[in-house]
């Protein structure tokens, strides 16, 4: 996964893992990582903060559709 695009940024690693699982169930490969802002929050340690979800450029539009169709929590 060389050239990746950010499809969404979420607040926690748990949320990122759930959305990556949702994308995987739709056949879209994704990864998540701490954003630069999140990494800087703890003196360079990736222990918390916002996470970005990354997909291949060709999967960006379908990934956005999948994520947009999820049911928001009540």
Order of alpha helices (4+ residues) and beta strands (2+ residues): beta-alpha-beta-alpha-beta-alpha
